[in-house]
Amino acid sequence: MNVKKVIPSGYCKGVIRAIELAKKTRLENKEAKIYVLGMIVHNRYVAEALKRYRIETLDDKTKSKEELLD
């Protein structure tokens, strides 16, 4: 089997910016409860990293975004 590396690889600029913004928000608000509405990217490693930053993801497939905000 041949494996070819595809360039570019990784996340789009919007996803990278969203992750950086979440981390920056945590650093500027050390004691605040911080949530993201829905997963920034469907990647368990990113979700786990955000949890380590104490950033919670509000995500429930059975509820709308408005219901999650309540």
Distance bins in CASP14 RR format, pairs under 12 A and 6 or more apart:
PFRMAT RR
TARGET T0000
AUTHOR 0000-0000-0000
RMODE 2
METHOD distances of the structure
MODEL  1
8 16 0 0 0 0 0 1 0 0 0 0 0
10 16 0 0 0 0 1 0 0 0 0 0 0
10 19 0 0 0 0 0 1 0 0 0 0 0
10 41 0 0 0 0 1 0 0 0 0 0 0
10 43 0 0 0 0 0 1 0 0 0 0 0
10 46 0 0 0 0 0 1 0 0 0 0 0
11 17 0 0 0 0 1 0 0 0 0 0 0
11 18 0 0 0 0 1 0 0 0 0 0 0
11 19 1 0 0 1 0 0 0 0 0 0 0
11 20 0 0 0 0 0 1 0 0 0 0 0
11 40 0 0 0 0 1 0 0 0 0 0 0
11 41 1 0 0 1 0 0 0 0 0 0 0
11 42 0 0 0 0 0 1 0 0 0 0 0
11 43 0 0 0 0 1 0 0 0 0 0 0
11 45 0 0 0 0 0 1 0 0 0 0 0
11 46 0 0 0 0 1 0 0 0 0 0 0
12 18 0 0 0 0 1 0 0 0 0 0 0
12 19 0 0 0 0 0 1 0 0 0 0 0
12 40 0 0 0 0 0 1 0 0 0 0 0
12 41 0 0 0 0 1 0 0 0 0 0 0
13 19 0 0 0 0 0 1 0 0 0 0 0
13 20 0 0 0 0 0 1 0 0 0 0 0
14 20 0 0 0 0 1 0 0 0 0 0 0
14 21 0 0 0 0 1 0 0 0 0 0 0
14 40 0 0 0 0 1 0 0 0 0 0 0
14 41 0 0 0 0 1 0 0 0 0 0 0
15 21 0 0 0 0 0 1 0 0 0 0 0
15 22 0 0 0 0 0 1 0 0 0 0 0
15 36 0 0 0 0 0 1 0 0 0 0 0
15 39 0 0 0 0 0 1 0 0 0 0 0
15 40 1 0 0 1 0 0 0 0 0 0 0
15 41 1 0 1 0 0 0 0 0 0 0 0
15 42 0 0 0 0 0 1 0 0 0 0 0
15 43 0 0 0 0 1 0 0 0 0 0 0
15 46 0 0 0 0 1 0 0 0 0 0 0
16 22 0 0 0 0 0 1 0 0 0 0 0
16 23 0 0 0 0 0 1 0 0 0 0 0
16 40 0 0 0 0 1 0 0 0 0 0 0
16 41 0 0 0 0 1 0 0 0 0 0 0
16 46 0 0 0 0 0 1 0 0 0 0 0
17 23 0 0 0 0 0 1 0 0 0 0 0
17 24 0 0 0 0 0 1 0 0 0 0 0
17 40 0 0 0 0 1 0 0 0 0 0 0
17 41 0 0 0 0 0 1 0 0 0 0 0
18 24 0 0 0 0 0 1 0 0 0 0 0
18 25 0 0 0 0 0 1 0 0 0 0 0
18 36 1 0 0 1 0 0 0 0 0 0 0
18 37 0 0 0 0 0 1 0 0 0 0 0
18 38 0 0 0 0 0 1 0 0 0 0 0
18 39 0 0 0 0 0 1 0 0 0 0 0
18 40 1 0 1 0 0 0 0 0 0 0 0
18 41 1 0 0 1 0 0 0 0 0 0 0
18 46 0 0 0 0 1 0 0 0 0 0 0
18 50 0 0 0 0 0 1 0 0 0 0 0
18 55 0 0 0 0 0 1 0 0 0 0 0
18 57 0 0 0 0 0 1 0 0 0 0 0
19 25 0 0 0 0 0 1 0 0 0 0 0
19 26 0 0 0 0 0 1 0 0 0 0 0
19 36 0 0 0 0 1 0 0 0 0 0 0
19 39 0 0 0 0 0 1 0 0 0 0 0
19 40 1 0 1 0 0 0 0 0 0 0 0
19 41 1 0 0 1 0 0 0 0 0 0 0
19 43 0 0 0 0 0 1 0 0 0 0 0
19 45 0 0 0 0 0 1 0 0 0 0 0
19 46 1 0 0 1 0 0 0 0 0 0 0
19 47 0 0 0 0 0 1 0 0 0 0 0
19 49 0 0 0 0 1 0 0 0 0 0 0
19 50 1 0 0 1 0 0 0 0 0 0 0
19 53 0 0 0 0 1 0 0 0 0 0 0
19 55 0 0 0 0 1 0 0 0 0 0 0
19 57 0 0 0 0 0 1 0 0 0 0 0
20 26 0 0 0 0 0 1 0 0 0 0 0
20 27 0 0 0 0 0 1 0 0 0 0 0
20 40 0 0 0 0 0 1 0 0 0 0 0
20 46 0 0 0 0 0 1 0 0 0 0 0
20 49 0 0 0 0 0 1 0 0 0 0 0
20 50 0 0 0 0 0 1 0 0 0 0 0
20 53 0 0 0 0 0 1 0 0 0 0 0
21 27 0 0 0 0 0 1 0 0 0 0 0
21 28 0 0 0 0 0 1 0 0 0 0 0
21 34 0 0 0 0 0 1 0 0 0 0 0
21 36 0 0 0 0 1 0 0 0 0 0 0
21 40 0 0 0 0 1 0 0 0 0 0 0
21 50 0 0 0 0 0 1 0 0 0 0 0
21 53 0 0 0 0 0 1 0 0 0 0 0
21 55 0 0 0 0 0 1 0 0 0 0 0
22 28 0 0 0 0 0 1 0 0 0 0 0
22 29 0 0 0 0 0 1 0 0 0 0 0
22 34 1 0 0 1 0 0 0 0 0 0 0
22 35 0 0 0 0 1 0 0 0 0 0 0
22 36 1 0 1 0 0 0 0 0 0 0 0
22 37 0 0 0 0 0 1 0 0 0 0 0
22 38 0 0 0 0 0 1 0 0 0 0 0
22 39 0 0 0 0 0 1 0 0 0 0 0
22 40 1 0 0 1 0 0 0 0 0 0 0
22 41 0 0 0 0 0 1 0 0 0 0 0
22 46 0 0 0 0 1 0 0 0 0 0 0
22 47 0 0 0 0 0 1 0 0 0 0 0
22 49 0 0 0 0 1 0 0 0 0 0 0
22 50 1 0 0 1 0 0 0 0 0 0 0
22 51 0 0 0 0 0 1 0 0 0 0 0
22 52 0 0 0 0 0 1 0 0 0 0 0
22 53 1 0 0 1 0 0 0 0 0 0 0
22 54 0 0 0 0 0 1 0 0 0 0 0
22 55 1 0 1 0 0 0 0 0 0 0 0
22 56 0 0 0 0 0 1 0 0 0 0 0
22 57 0 0 0 0 1 0 0 0 0 0 0
23 29 0 0 0 0 0 1 0 0 0 0 0
23 34 0 0 0 0 1 0 0 0 0 0 0
23 36 0 0 0 0 0 1 0 0 0 0 0
23 40 0 0 0 0 0 1 0 0 0 0 0
23 46 0 0 0 0 0 1 0 0 0 0 0
23 49 0 0 0 0 1 0 0 0 0 0 0
23 50 0 0 0 0 1 0 0 0 0 0 0
23 52 0 0 0 0 0 1 0 0 0 0 0
23 53 1 0 1 0 0 0 0 0 0 0 0
23 54 0 0 0 0 0 1 0 0 0 0 0
23 55 1 0 0 1 0 0 0 0 0 0 0
24 34 0 0 0 0 0 1 0 0 0 0 0
24 53 0 0 0 0 0 1 0 0 0 0 0
24 55 0 0 0 0 0 1 0 0 0 0 0
25 32 0 0 0 0 1 0 0 0 0 0 0
25 33 0 0 0 0 0 1 0 0 0 0 0
25 34 1 0 1 0 0 0 0 0 0 0 0
25 35 0 0 0 0 0 1 0 0 0 0 0
25 36 0 0 0 0 1 0 0 0 0 0 0
25 50 0 0 0 0 0 1 0 0 0 0 0
25 53 0 0 0 0 1 0 0 0 0 0 0
25 54 0 0 0 0 0 1 0 0 0 0 0
25 55 1 0 0 1 0 0 0 0 0 0 0
26 32 0 0 0 0 1 0 0 0 0 0 0
26 33 0 0 0 0 0 1 0 0 0 0 0
26 34 1 0 1 0 0 0 0 0 0 0 0
26 35 0 0 0 0 0 1 0 0 0 0 0
26 36 0 0 0 0 0 1 0 0 0 0 0
26 49 0 0 0 0 0 1 0 0 0 0 0
26 50 0 0 0 0 1 0 0 0 0 0 0
26 51 0 0 0 0 0 1 0 0 0 0 0
26 52 0 0 0 0 0 1 0 0 0 0 0
26 53 1 0 1 0 0 0 0 0 0 0 0
26 54 1 0 0 1 0 0 0 0 0 0 0
26 55 1 0 1 0 0 0 0 0 0 0 0
26 56 0 0 0 0 0 1 0 0 0 0 0
27 34 0 0 0 0 0 1 0 0 0 0 0
27 53 0 0 0 0 1 0 0 0 0 0 0
27 54 0 0 0 0 0 1 0 0 0 0 0
27 55 0 0 0 0 0 1 0 0 0 0 0
28 34 0 0 0 0 1 0 0 0 0 0 0
29 35 0 0 0 0 0 1 0 0 0 0 0
29 53 0 0 0 0 0 1 0 0 0 0 0
29 54 0 0 0 0 0 1 0 0 0 0 0
29 55 0 0 0 0 0 1 0 0 0 0 0
30 53 0 0 0 0 0 1 0 0 0 0 0
30 54 0 0 0 0 1 0 0 0 0 0 0
31 54 0 0 0 0 1 0 0 0 0 0 0
32 53 0 0 0 0 0 1 0 0 0 0 0
32 54 0 0 0 0 1 0 0 0 0 0 0
32 55 0 0 0 0 0 1 0 0 0 0 0
32 56 0 0 0 0 0 1 0 0 0 0 0
33 54 0 0 0 0 1 0 0 0 0 0 0
33 55 0 0 0 0 1 0 0 0 0 0 0
33 56 1 0 0 1 0 0 0 0 0 0 0
33 58 0 0 0 0 0 1 0 0 0 0 0
34 50 0 0 0 0 1 0 0 0 0 0 0
34 51 0 0 0 0 0 1 0 0 0 0 0
34 53 0 0 0 0 1 0 0 0 0 0 0
34 54 1 0 0 1 0 0 0 0 0 0 0
34 55 1 0 1 0 0 0 0 0 0 0 0
34 56 1 0 0 1 0 0 0 0 0 0 0
34 57 0 0 0 0 0 1 0 0 0 0 0
34 58 0 0 0 0 0 1 0 0 0 0 0
35 50 0 0 0 0 0 1 0 0 0 0 0
35 51 0 0 0 0 0 1 0 0 0 0 0
35 53 0 0 0 0 0 1 0 0 0 0 0
35 54 0 0 0 0 0 1 0 0 0 0 0
35 55 1 0 0 1 0 0 0 0 0 0 0
35 56 1 0 1 0 0 0 0 0 0 0 0
35 57 1 0 0 1 0 0 0 0 0 0 0
35 58 1 0 1 0 0 0 0 0 0 0 0
35 59 0 0 0 0 0 1 0 0 0 0 0
35 68 0 0 0 0 1 0 0 0 0 0 0
35 69 0 0 0 0 1 0 0 0 0 0 0
36 46 0 0 0 0 0 1 0 0 0 0 0
36 47 0 0 0 0 1 0 0 0 0 0 0
36 50 1 0 0 1 0 0 0 0 0 0 0
36 51 0 0 0 0 0 1 0 0 0 0 0
36 53 0 0 0 0 0 1 0 0 0 0 0
36 54 0 0 0 0 0 1 0 0 0 0 0
36 55 1 0 0 1 0 0 0 0 0 0 0
36 56 1 0 0 1 0 0 0 0 0 0 0
36 57 1 0 1 0 0 0 0 0 0 0 0
36 58 1 0 0 1 0 0 0 0 0 0 0
36 59 0 0 0 0 1 0 0 0 0 0 0
36 65 0 0 0 0 0 1 0 0 0 0 0
36 68 0 0 0 0 0 1 0 0 0 0 0
36 69 0 0 0 0 0 1 0 0 0 0 0
37 55 0 0 0 0 0 1 0 0 0 0 0
37 56 0 0 0 0 0 1 0 0 0 0 0
37 57 0 0 0 0 1 0 0 0 0 0 0
37 58 1 0 1 0 0 0 0 0 0 0 0
37 59 0 0 0 0 1 0 0 0 0 0 0
37 60 0 0 0 0 0 1 0 0 0 0 0
37 63 0 0 0 0 0 1 0 0 0 0 0
37 64 0 0 0 0 0 1 0 0 0 0 0
37 65 1 0 1 0 0 0 0 0 0 0 0
37 66 0 0 0 0 0 1 0 0 0 0 0
37 67 0 0 0 0 0 1 0 0 0 0 0
37 68 1 0 0 1 0 0 0 0 0 0 0
37 69 1 0 0 1 0 0 0 0 0 0 0
37 70 0 0 0 0 0 1 0 0 0 0 0
38 46 0 0 0 0 0 1 0 0 0 0 0
38 47 0 0 0 0 1 0 0 0 0 0 0
38 50 0 0 0 0 0 1 0 0 0 0 0
38 55 0 0 0 0 0 1 0 0 0 0 0
38 56 0 0 0 0 0 1 0 0 0 0 0
38 57 1 0 1 0 0 0 0 0 0 0 0
38 58 1 0 1 0 0 0 0 0 0 0 0
38 59 1 0 1 0 0 0 0 0 0 0 0
38 60 0 0 0 0 1 0 0 0 0 0 0
38 61 0 0 0 0 0 1 0 0 0 0 0
38 63 0 0 0 0 0 1 0 0 0 0 0
38 64 0 0 0 0 0 1 0 0 0 0 0
38 65 1 0 0 1 0 0 0 0 0 0 0
38 68 1 0 0 1 0 0 0 0 0 0 0
38 69 0 0 0 0 0 1 0 0 0 0 0
39 45 0 0 0 0 0 1 0 0 0 0 0
39 46 1 0 0 1 0 0 0 0 0 0 0
39 47 1 0 0 1 0 0 0 0 0 0 0
39 48 0 0 0 0 0 1 0 0 0 0 0
39 50 0 0 0 0 1 0 0 0 0 0 0
39 51 0 0 0 0 0 1 0 0 0 0 0
39 55 0 0 0 0 0 1 0 0 0 0 0
39 56 0 0 0 0 0 1 0 0 0 0 0
39 57 1 0 1 0 0 0 0 0 0 0 0
39 58 0 0 0 0 1 0 0 0 0 0 0
39 59 1 0 1 0 0 0 0 0 0 0 0
39 60 0 0 0 0 0 1 0 0 0 0 0
39 61 0 0 0 0 0 1 0 0 0 0 0
39 68 0 0 0 0 0 1 0 0 0 0 0
40 46 1 0 0 1 0 0 0 0 0 0 0
40 47 0 0 0 0 1 0 0 0 0 0 0
40 49 0 0 0 0 0 1 0 0 0 0 0
40 50 1 0 0 1 0 0 0 0 0 0 0
40 53 0 0 0 0 0 1 0 0 0 0 0
40 55 0 0 0 0 1 0 0 0 0 0 0
40 57 1 0 0 1 0 0 0 0 0 0 0
40 58 0 0 0 0 0 1 0 0 0 0 0
40 59 0 0 0 0 0 1 0 0 0 0 0
41 47 0 0 0 0 1 0 0 0 0 0 0
41 49 0 0 0 0 0 1 0 0 0 0 0
41 50 0 0 0 0 0 1 0 0 0 0 0
41 57 0 0 0 0 0 1 0 0 0 0 0
41 59 0 0 0 0 0 1 0 0 0 0 0
42 57 0 0 0 0 0 1 0 0 0 0 0
42 59 0 0 0 0 1 0 0 0 0 0 0
42 61 0 0 0 0 0 1 0 0 0 0 0
43 49 0 0 0 0 1 0 0 0 0 0 0
43 50 0 0 0 0 0 1 0 0 0 0 0
43 57 0 0 0 0 0 1 0 0 0 0 0
44 50 0 0 0 0 0 1 0 0 0 0 0
44 51 0 0 0 0 0 1 0 0 0 0 0
44 57 0 0 0 0 0 1 0 0 0 0 0
45 51 0 0 0 0 0 1 0 0 0 0 0
45 52 0 0 0 0 0 1 0 0 0 0 0
46 52 0 0 0 0 0 1 0 0 0 0 0
46 53 0 0 0 0 0 1 0 0 0 0 0
46 55 0 0 0 0 0 1 0 0 0 0 0
46 57 0 0 0 0 1 0 0 0 0 0 0
47 53 0 0 0 0 0 1 0 0 0 0 0
47 55 0 0 0 0 1 0 0 0 0 0 0
47 56 0 0 0 0 0 1 0 0 0 0 0
47 57 1 0 0 1 0 0 0 0 0 0 0
47 58 0 0 0 0 0 1 0 0 0 0 0
47 59 0 0 0 0 1 0 0 0 0 0 0
48 55 0 0 0 0 0 1 0 0 0 0 0
48 57 0 0 0 0 0 1 0 0 0 0 0
49 55 0 0 0 0 1 0 0 0 0 0 0
49 57 0 0 0 0 0 1 0 0 0 0 0
50 56 1 0 0 1 0 0 0 0 0 0 0
50 57 1 0 0 1 0 0 0 0 0 0 0
50 58 0 0 0 0 0 1 0 0 0 0 0
50 59 0 0 0 0 0 1 0 0 0 0 0
51 57 0 0 0 0 1 0 0 0 0 0 0
56 68 0 0 0 0 0 1 0 0 0 0 0
57 68 0 0 0 0 0 1 0 0 0 0 0
58 64 0 0 0 0 0 1 0 0 0 0 0
58 65 0 0 0 0 1 0 0 0 0 0 0
58 66 0 0 0 0 0 1 0 0 0 0 0
58 67 0 0 0 0 1 0 0 0 0 0 0
58 68 1 0 1 0 0 0 0 0 0 0 0
58 69 1 0 0 1 0 0 0 0 0 0 0
58 70 0 0 0 0 0 1 0 0 0 0 0
59 65 0 0 0 0 1 0 0 0 0 0 0
59 67 0 0 0 0 0 1 0 0 0 0 0
59 68 1 0 0 1 0 0 0 0 0 0 0
60 66 0 0 0 0 0 1 0 0 0 0 0
60 67 1 0 0 1 0 0 0 0 0 0 0
60 68 1 0 0 1 0 0 0 0 0 0 0
60 69 0 0 0 0 0 1 0 0 0 0 0
60 70 0 0 0 0 0 1 0 0 0 0 0
61 67 0 0 0 0 0 1 0 0 0 0 0
61 68 0 0 0 0 0 1 0 0 0 0 0
62 68 0 0 0 0 0 1 0 0 0 0 0
63 69 0 0 0 0 1 0 0 0 0 0 0
63 70 0 0 0 0 1 0 0 0 0 0 0
64 70 0 0 0 0 1 0 0 0 0 0 0
END
